Amino acid sequence: MNRTAEGAGQVTSYRGWAGIRRAFGTPSALTMVFLGFGSGLPFLLVGGTLSTWLRDEGLDLSLIGLLSFIGLFYVFKPFWAPFLDRYALPMLGRRRGWLLVTQLVVMASLAGMAVLDPKTSLTGMLWLIALCAFAGATQDILVDAYRIEIAPQESQGALAATYNLGYRLGLIMSGAAVLYLADLVDWRTAYLAAASAMLLPALATLVCREPVRPLASATQRLDLVEAFAKPFVEFFSRNGVLLALAFLAFVGLFKLPDQMLGVLAGPFYLDSGYTKTDIATVSKLYGVWIGLAGAFLGGYCVSVFAIRQLLVIAALGVALSNLAFLLMAVFPAQQWAFFAAITADNGAQGFAGTVLVAFMSGLTNRHFTATQYALLVSLANMPGRIIGGLSGYIVEASSYFAFFLISSLSVVPTLALLWWLWPRIAPSAPGQQRESVA
């Protein structure tokens, strides 16, 4: 199969090793490194790294868990994604204009968080966390839409992998680098450095090219109400109500075992006797590279293997890797246990993330890319966000050991649903992106 990849008139085949090299070597793949960095940077700074900061300041686990509900902005993205599909700012194009604005807002909100003390200015801190989460979620909508619209379906695995490279680099900055700076200097300096790093994706947004909008008049003629309703109507009419609901439920359950651990990972490391430097070195630095290796393995596998089998492998890997954390619970403060758990967990996460991105990308219509993909991504994060917000109570009522077992068993509904979907998923691809407007 041949598709136009990097501009009109340039036809590129993505089959075989040569095709894989071409897919990874396009200008769009390089752009996704920088945009991925911008997406990864704020995620931990309003999530895992933030919870480590708050625990370091003496806040209770239950309060830290409740504060994670601010991250639900990443779940509710479909509610404002249609606005981004319908309207463009008078600069840089439909995708890049909004993207630059969100990157600047992330930068400003992180700088504001840096100057506040969470013990004495918790209310102000909450407002800035919410602003950063909203801007970061909006940035994700736009980056996902940009990735899908800039290249054909065959290259989505490669773009997902290079996006993951940038995303993991962003995690290194917001995880390892921030923790190192917090340990060596203070949290204020660490968050100011992270805010400054947002200049990189902002500059990339200024110089990258705008995707070509297919049949622009078909969506530009929609009024605001239609702009919000049409993407959802199209998704359900194209797949049928039952199959569409099954796809949405499967996406929502796919990453649940991993997401249940996200909020309390930092506090668990501290409670297990590891220092902030240990956490930065093993989880936020070594772990990021392991996750990146898993992501590129997933990108390669998406290019050459059937998506159905990859979904099974990825789901099992994410669930079973949680059991590795039992080593840390049984052998606290042991470096080998920390390395073993992070190797299993981050490798599985990276692989599964790329597989899921490729699968979801194939379910979208390019006329409504931002809205439909935001719907899928939001559902992929919703169960984990909700349960993660209550995870502090679960641990306090039982133990970390029991919590890890529960998180691994949460894969059972996912596998049951995949069994039902199996004959309804094309064996060679997640589906073809539709160009027609229903």
C-alpha positions in Angstrom: 0.0 0.0 0.0 1.3 3.4 -0.9 0.2 6.7 0.7 1.3 10.3 0.4 3.3 11.0 3.5 5.1 14.3 3.6 3.5 16.5 1.0 1.6 16.5 -2.3 3.3 14.5 -5.0 5.6 12.6 -2.6 4.5 9.0 -2.4 6.1 6.8 0.2 5.8 3.1 0.8 5.9 2.1 4.5 6.3 -1.7 3.9 9.5 -3.6 4.8 12.6 -2.4 6.6 13.3 0.4 4.1 9.7 1.7 4.6 10.2 1.6 8.4 13.4 3.6 8.1 11.6 6.2 5.9 8.6 6.4 8.3 11.0 7.2 11.2 13.1 9.6 9.2 10.4 12.0 8.0 10.4 15.7 9.1 7.1 15.0 10.9 8.8 12.4 13.0 11.3 14.9 14.2 8.6 17.5 14.9 6.8 14.9 17.1 9.9 14.6 19.3 9.6 18.3 20.3 5.8 18.3 20.5 6.0 15.1 22.6 8.4 16.7 24.9 5.9 19.6 25.5 3.1 17.1 26.2 5.2 15.0 28.6 6.6 17.9 30.6 3.5 19.2 32.5 1.9 15.7 33.0 4.1 14.7 35.9 4.3 18.3 37.3 0.5 18.2 38.0 0.7 14.4 38.8 3.4 12.1 40.1 6.1 14.7 40.7 3.6 17.0 42.3 2.4 14.3 44.7 6.1 13.6 45.7 6.5 17.4 46.4 3.3 17.5 48.5 4.3 14.4 50.4 7.7 15.9 51.0 5.9 18.9 52.5 4.0 16.6 54.9 0.6 16.5 53.3 -1.6 13.4 53.9 -2.0 10.6 51.4 -5.7 11.0 51.3 -5.4 14.7 50.5 -2.8 14.0 47.8 -5.1 11.4 46.3 -8.0 13.8 46.2 -5.9 16.5 44.6 -5.2 14.2 41.7 -8.8 14.8 40.6 -7.5 18.0 39.1 -5.9 15.8 36.5 -9.5 15.0 35.3 -9.0 17.8 32.8 -7.1 15.2 30.8 -10.3 13.1 30.9 -12.7 15.8 30.0 -10.9 16.9 26.8 -13.8 16.0 24.5 -15.9 18.7 26.0 -13.8 21.5 24.4 -12.0 19.6 21.6 -14.8 20.4 19.1 -14.1 24.1 19.6 -10.5 23.4 18.5 -11.7 21.4 15.5 -14.1 24.1 14.4 -12.2 27.4 15.1 -8.7 28.6 14.3 -6.8 31.6 15.7 -5.7 34.2 13.2 -2.1 33.0 13.3 -0.1 29.9 12.4 -3.1 27.8 11.3 -5.8 25.8 12.9 -3.5 23.5 14.9 -0.3 25.5 15.5 -2.1 28.7 16.6 -3.9 27.1 19.6 -0.9 24.9 20.3 1.4 27.9 20.8 -1.1 29.5 23.2 -1.4 26.4 25.3 2.4 26.0 25.6 2.7 29.5 26.8 0.0 29.0 29.4 1.7 25.9 30.7 4.9 27.8 31.0 3.3 30.6 32.9 1.3 28.4 35.3 4.4 26.3 36.2 6.3 29.5 37.0 3.5 30.6 39.2 3.4 27.3 41.1 7.2 27.7 41.7 6.8 30.8 43.7 4.0 29.5 46.0 4.4 27.4 49.2 1.8 24.5 49.2 1.6 24.6 53.0 0.7 28.3 53.2 -0.9 29.0 49.8 -2.6 25.8 49.0 -5.7 27.5 47.4 -3.6 29.5 45.0 -1.5 26.5 44.2 -4.7 24.5 43.4 -5.8 27.2 40.9 -2.4 27.1 39.1 -2.4 23.3 39.1 -5.8 23.4 37.5 -4.8 26.0 34.9 -1.7 24.0 34.0 -3.7 20.7 33.8 -6.2 22.4 31.5 -3.6 23.9 29.2 -1.6 20.6 29.2 -4.7 18.6 28.3 -5.6 21.1 25.5 -2.0 20.8 24.2 -2.4 17.1 24.1 -5.6 17.4 22.0 -3.8 19.5 19.5 -0.6 17.4 19.4 -2.6 14.2 18.8 -4.6 15.9 16.1 -1.5 17.2 14.5 0.2 13.7 14.5 -2.8 12.0 12.9 -3.4 14.7 10.3 0.3 15.2 9.2 0.9 11.6 8.0 -1.0 8.5 6.7 -2.2 5.5 8.8 0.9 3.4 7.8 3.3 5.9 9.5 1.3 6.3 12.7 3.3 3.7 14.5 6.6 5.5 13.7 5.1 8.9 14.7 3.7 7.4 17.9 7.2 6.1 18.7 9.0 9.4 18.0 6.3 11.2 20.0 7.0 8.8 22.8 10.7 9.7 22.5 9.9 13.3 23.1 7.3 12.5 25.7 9.8 10.4 27.7 12.4 13.2 27.4 9.7 15.5 28.9 9.2 12.9 31.7 12.9 13.0 32.3 12.8 16.7 32.7 9.7 16.8 34.8 10.6 13.7 36.8 14.4 13.1 37.2 15.6 16.6 36.6 13.0 18.2 38.8 13.7 15.7 41.6 17.4 16.2 41.3 17.0 20.0 41.5 14.6 19.7 44.4 17.1 17.6 46.3 20.1 19.7 45.5 18.5 23.2 45.7 14.7 23.4 46.3 11.3 22.8 44.6 11.0 26.4 43.5 14.1 26.3 41.4 13.1 22.9 40.0 9.7 24.1 38.8 11.1 27.3 37.3 13.6 25.2 35.3 10.7 23.1 34.0 8.8 26.2 33.0 11.8 27.4 31.0 12.0 24.1 29.2 8.6 24.7 27.6 10.4 27.1 25.2 11.6 24.1 23.2 8.2 22.9 22.0 7.0 26.4 21.6 9.9 27.1 19.1 9.1 23.8 17.3 5.5 24.9 16.9 6.7 28.1 15.3 8.8 26.4 12.7 6.9 23.2 11.9 4.4 23.0 9.0 0.6 23.1 9.4 -1.3 19.9 8.3 -3.4 20.1 5.2 -7.1 20.2 6.2 -9.1 17.7 4.1 -12.2 19.2 2.5 -12.1 22.1 4.9 -15.4 23.6 3.8 -17.2 20.5 5.0 -16.4 21.2 8.6 -16.0 25.0 8.4 -19.7 25.3 7.5 -20.8 23.7 10.8 -22.2 26.0 13.5 -21.0 25.7 17.1 -23.7 23.2 18.1 -23.0 21.0 15.1 -19.3 21.2 15.7 -19.8 19.6 19.1 -22.4 17.1 18.0 -21.2 16.0 14.6 -18.0 14.2 15.7 -19.8 12.0 18.1 -22.7 11.3 15.7 -20.2 10.3 13.0 -18.3 8.0 15.3 -21.4 6.1 16.4 -23.0 6.0 12.9 -19.8 4.7 11.3 -19.2 1.9 13.8 -22.8 1.2 14.9 -23.9 1.9 18.5 -22.9 -1.4 20.0 -19.5 -1.7 18.4 -18.8 2.0 19.1 -19.6 1.5 22.8 -17.5 -1.6 22.9 -14.5 0.2 21.4 -14.9 3.0 23.9 -15.2 0.6 26.9 -12.1 -1.3 25.7 -10.0 1.8 25.4 -11.2 3.0 28.8 -10.2 -0.3 30.5 -6.9 -0.9 28.6 -4.5 1.1 30.8 -6.4 0.7 34.1 -3.8 -1.5 35.9 -1.0 1.0 35.2 -3.1 4.1 36.0 -4.2 2.8 39.3 -0.5 3.0 40.5 0.3 6.5 39.0 -0.9 8.8 41.8 0.8 6.9 44.6 4.0 5.8 42.9 6.0 8.7 44.3 4.6 8.4 47.9 5.2 4.6 47.7 8.8 5.1 46.8 9.3 7.5 49.7 7.4 5.2 52.1 9.6 2.3 51.0 12.8 4.1 52.1 14.1 5.6 48.9 15.4 9.1 48.7 14.4 11.7 46.1 17.7 11.1 44.4 17.0 7.4 44.3 13.6 8.0 42.7 15.0 10.4 40.2 17.8 8.0 39.1 15.8 4.8 38.9 12.2 5.8 38.2 12.6 9.1 36.4 15.8 8.6 34.5 16.6 4.9 34.0 12.8 4.1 33.9 12.2 6.7 31.1 14.8 5.1 28.8 13.3 1.6 29.5 9.9 3.0 28.6 11.3 4.6 25.5 12.8 1.2 24.4 9.4 -0.3 24.9 7.8 2.4 22.9 10.1 1.9 19.9 9.6 -1.8 20.1 5.9 -1.1 20.0 6.4 1.2 17.0 8.3 -1.5 15.1 5.7 -4.2 16.0 2.8 -2.0 14.8 4.6 -1.6 11.5 4.9 -5.4 10.9 2.4 -7.3 13.0 -1.4 -7.6 13.4 -2.9 -5.1 15.8 -5.1 -7.7 17.5 -2.3 -9.8 18.8 -0.4 -6.7 19.9 -3.3 -5.6 22.0 -3.4 -8.9 23.9 0.4 -8.8 24.6 0.2 -5.2 25.6 -2.7 -5.6 28.0 -1.1 -8.6 29.7 2.2 -6.9 30.0 0.8 -3.8 31.7 -1.1 -5.9 34.2 1.6 -8.5 35.0 4.3 -5.8 35.3 2.5 -4.4 38.4 3.3 -7.6 40.3 7.0 -6.6 40.1 6.2 -3.8 42.7 5.6 -6.6 45.2 9.4 -7.0 45.3 9.7 -3.4 46.6 6.9 -4.0 49.2 8.7 -7.2 50.4 12.3 -5.8 50.1 12.0 -2.1 51.0 14.9 0.2 50.2 16.7 -2.4 48.1 18.0 -1.0 44.9 17.8 -4.2 43.0 14.1 -4.5 43.7 13.5 -0.9 42.6 15.4 -1.5 39.3 13.5 -4.8 38.7 10.1 -3.2 39.2 10.8 -0.2 37.0 12.2 -2.3 34.2 9.1 -4.4 34.1 6.6 -1.6 34.6 8.1 1.1 32.2 9.0 -1.4 29.5 5.4 -2.7 29.4 4.0 0.8 29.6 6.1 2.1 26.7 5.1 -0.9 24.5 1.4 -0.7 25.4 1.3 3.1 24.9 2.5 2.9 21.3 0.1 0.0 20.5 -2.9 1.8 21.9 -2.0 5.1 20.1 -1.9 3.3 16.8 -5.1 1.5 17.5 -7.0 4.7 18.5 -5.6 6.6 15.6 -7.2 4.2 13.2 -10.6 4.8 14.7 -10.7 8.5 14.0 -12.2 10.5 11.1 -9.8 13.2 10.0 -12.5 15.8 9.7 -13.0 15.5 13.5 -9.5 14.3 14.5 -9.2 16.5 17.7 -12.6 15.6 19.1 -12.7 11.9 18.3 -9.2 11.2 19.4 -9.7 13.3 22.5 -12.7 11.2 23.3 -10.7 8.0 23.0 -7.8 9.3 25.0 -10.0 10.7 27.7 -11.7 7.3 28.1 -8.3 5.7 28.2 -7.5 7.8 31.3 -10.9 8.1 33.0 -11.1 4.9 35.1 -7.5 5.2 36.3 -8.0 8.8 37.2 -11.1 8.1 39.2 -9.7 5.1 41.0 -6.3 6.8 41.4 -8.0 9.6 43.2 -9.3 7.1 45.8 -6.0 5.0 45.8 -4.8 6.7 49.0 -7.9 5.5 50.8 -7.5 2.0 49.4 -3.9 1.7 50.6 -4.6 3.2 54.0 -7.5 0.7 54.4 -5.4 -2.3 53.3 -1.7 -2.2 52.3 0.5 -1.5 49.3 0.9 -5.2 48.8 -2.9 -5.8 48.4 -3.2 -2.7 46.2 -0.7 -4.1 43.7 -2.6 -7.4 43.5 -5.9 -5.6 42.9 -4.4 -3.5 40.2 -3.1 -6.5 38.3 -6.4 -8.3 38.5 -8.1 -5.3 36.9 -7.0 -6.5 33.5 -9.7 -9.3 33.5 -12.6 -7.1 32.1 -10.2 -5.8 29.4 -9.3 -9.3 28.2 -13.0 -10.3 28.3 -14.0 -7.4 26.1 -11.1 -8.0 23.7 -12.3 -11.6 23.3 -15.7 -10.2 22.1 -14.1 -7.6 19.9 -11.6 -10.0 18.3 -13.6 -11.0 15.1 -14.7 -7.3 14.8 -11.1 -5.9 14.6 -9.4 -6.0 11.3 -6.4 -8.4 11.8 -3.9 -6.3 9.8 -4.8 -2.8 11.0 -6.9 -1.0 13.6 -9.1 0.4 10.8 -8.9 2.9 8.1 -9.3 6.6 8.8 -12.4 7.9 7.1 -12.4 10.9 4.8 -16.2 11.2 4.1 -18.5 13.1 6.3 -21.4 11.0 7.6 
